[in-house]
Amino acid sequence: MVNNLGALLRAAREAAGVSLSALAGRTHYSKPLLGMLETGKRAVRPEHVRAYEQALGIDVERLAATAIAPHRVDRGSLADTATILGATRRLEDATSASAVLPAVQGLAQFGVALTLSAGSDLSQQTAALASEINQYRGSLELATGNMTAADKSLNDAISLAAESNSPDRLVHGLSFKAYAALINGRTTDAATLADRSLAVQGVHPLLRVYDLYQRARILAAAKESLAAQHALIVADRAAEAASDEEPPESGYWYTEGLWGLHRGRVLWLTGQQKQGAREVLAGLAAMPDEHREAEWATTWVRTVLGDNYATEEW
């Protein structure tokens, strides 16, 4: 677990939106030394942990104690880890997948190690958190083109979700694995995974909406246009029924704007390019600013409409 400590410090720093240079300015440590601490090239000492904590305003010391002595896993350390994860997701929205991937890789190792040490009273909660981190890591690996690593992380996320007995976590893992299969052209595998996800009971309504839109997209990609259009109607109805639901923290991007991107993608794939383009642009406009400008959103739009989508007449 000690080897994870540097990665944990990096994750905490990046989640706080603080650069190495800025951290060096807030502490009496040099930027090269801080970099060596975070990459494991220098041993992390208690005074280093305290410096990070004071500079970042995060309870790094409790997490560090858990990393060094995993039998100390408690609800507080899990909550702190979840806070870092949530902040890192939002940092990705403002930067890129590649910018946060190294920190999330370290956080994923830390999370899995916690599951091996958590007591029975926290085993399911710890497994759920580790599943969420691995699912996020898998999505980042996918976005940066490392399909092998993405597949492993998503498989780990699904296994951990089963241990956690959390329907939401299981659906997240299966949904992203279906998405990975879809973008790699394996529509049959994607359909099987999507059906497995849709069969899970007791999930958050917005997770179900996502799965229904993805099912429609899979059918469209498989050139089953009529089935895709029917599935799109089902997804639209589910989205309307769930419109007052608050998105879960682990799916805060599940908004009407995202459903517009999905709707447009399905219409585009079924030959309705102009209507699809309008739906994509309307979905983009409906998103919160921080989502609209995120790398994943602009990549999605460019994939459908091309690089010059903003100047085209739709």
Residue pairs with C-beta under 8 A, 6 or more apart in sequence:
1 67
1 68
1 69
1 70
1 110
1 113
2 44
2 67
2 68
3 40
4 67
4 106
4 109
4 110
4 113
5 44
5 49
5 64
5 67
5 68
6 37
6 38
6 39
6 40
6 44
6 106
7 38
7 40
7 102
7 103
7 105
7 106
7 107
7 109
7 110
8 60
8 63
8 64
8 67
8 106
8 107
8 110
9 37
9 38
9 44
9 48
9 49
9 52
9 60
9 64
10 38
10 39
10 102
10 103
10 106
11 84
11 88
11 103
11 104
11 106
11 107
11 110
12 52
12 56
12 58
12 60
12 63
12 84
13 20
13 23
13 38
13 52
13 56
14 88
14 91
14 99
14 100
14 103
15 58
15 83
15 84
15 85
15 87
15 88
15 91
15 103
16 56
16 57
16 58
16 87
17 87
17 91
18 26
18 55
18 56
20 31
20 34
20 35
20 38
21 31
23 29
23 31
23 34
23 52
23 55
23 56
24 30
24 31
24 34
26 54
26 55
27 34
27 51
27 52
27 54
27 55
28 51
29 48
29 51
33 42
35 41
36 42
37 44
37 48
44 64
46 64
49 60
49 61
49 64
50 61
52 58
52 60
53 59
53 60
53 61
58 80
58 83
58 84
59 76
59 80
62 76
62 77
62 80
63 77
63 80
63 81
63 84
65 72
65 77
66 72
66 73
66 74
66 77
66 114
67 110
70 113
70 114
70 116
70 117
71 117
73 114
73 117
73 118
73 119
73 122
73 126
74 122
75 122
75 125
77 114
78 114
78 122
78 125
78 126
78 129
81 107
81 110
81 111
81 114
81 129
81 133
82 129
82 132
82 249
84 107
85 107
85 129
85 132
85 133
85 136
86 249
88 100
88 103
88 104
88 107
88 136
89 136
89 252
90 290
91 99
91 100
92 99
92 100
92 140
92 294
92 295
92 296
93 290
93 291
93 293
93 294
93 295
93 296
94 290
94 293
94 294
95 295
96 295
97 139
97 140
97 143
97 144
97 295
97 296
98 140
98 143
98 144
100 140
101 137
101 140
101 141
101 144
104 133
104 136
104 137
104 140
105 137
107 133
107 137
108 130
108 133
108 134
108 137
108 153
111 126
111 129
111 130
111 133
111 134
112 130
112 134
112 156
112 160
114 126
114 129
114 130
115 123
115 126
115 127
115 130
115 160
115 163
118 125
118 126
118 127
123 163
124 163
124 164
124 165
124 166
125 164
127 160
127 161
127 163
127 164
128 160
128 161
128 164
128 166
128 169
130 160
131 156
131 157
131 158
131 160
131 161
131 163
131 164
131 166
131 169
131 172
131 173
132 157
132 169
132 172
132 250
134 153
134 154
134 156
134 157
134 160
135 153
135 154
135 157
135 169
135 172
135 173
135 176
137 153
138 149
138 150
138 151
138 152
138 153
138 154
138 156
138 157
138 176
138 177
138 180
139 150
139 176
141 147
141 149
141 150
141 153
142 150
142 176
142 179
142 180
142 183
143 295
143 296
143 299
147 180
147 184
150 180
151 177
151 180
154 173
154 176
154 177
154 180
155 177
157 169
157 172
157 173
157 176
158 170
158 173
158 174
158 177
160 169
161 169
161 170
161 172
161 173
162 170
167 200
167 201
167 202
167 203
168 203
168 204
168 207
168 248
168 250
170 197
170 200
171 197
171 200
171 203
171 207
171 208
171 211
172 207
172 250
172 251
174 193
174 194
174 196
174 197
174 200
175 193
175 194
175 197
175 207
175 210
175 211
175 214
177 193
178 189
178 190
178 191
178 193
178 194
178 197
178 214
178 218
179 190
179 214
181 187
181 189
181 190
181 193
182 190
182 214
182 217
182 218
182 221
187 218
187 221
187 222
188 222
190 218
190 221
191 215
191 218
191 219
191 222
194 211
194 214
194 215
194 218
195 215
197 211
198 208
198 211
198 212
198 215
204 245
204 248
204 251
205 238
205 241
205 242
205 245
206 242
206 245
206 247
206 248
206 251
206 254
207 248
207 251
207 254
208 238
208 242
209 235
209 238
209 239
209 242
209 254
209 259
210 251
210 254
210 258
210 262
212 231
212 234
212 235
212 238
212 239
213 232
213 235
213 239
213 259
213 262
213 263
213 266
214 262
215 231
215 235
216 228
216 229
216 231
216 232
216 234
216 235
216 262
216 266
217 228
217 262
217 265
217 266
217 269
219 227
219 228
219 231
220 228
220 265
220 266
220 269
220 270
221 269
225 270
225 271
228 266
228 269
228 270
229 266
229 270
231 266
232 263
232 266
232 267
235 259
235 262
235 263
236 259
236 263
239 256
239 259
243 256
247 253
247 254
247 255
248 254
253 291
255 286
255 287
255 288
255 291
256 283
256 286
257 283
257 284
257 285
257 286
257 287
257 288
257 291
257 292
258 283
258 287
258 291
259 283
260 279
260 280
260 282
260 283
260 284
260 286
261 279
261 280
261 283
261 284
261 297
261 300
261 301
262 283
263 276
263 279
263 283
264 275
264 276
264 277
264 278
264 279
264 280
264 281
264 282
264 283
264 304
265 276
265 280
265 300
265 304
266 276
267 273
267 275
267 276
267 279
268 276
268 277
268 280
268 304
269 276
274 314
276 304
277 304
277 305
277 309
277 312
277 314
278 314
280 301
280 304
280 305
280 309
281 301
281 305
281 309
281 314
284 292
284 297
284 301
285 292
287 297
291 297
301 309
302 309
305 312
305 314
306 312
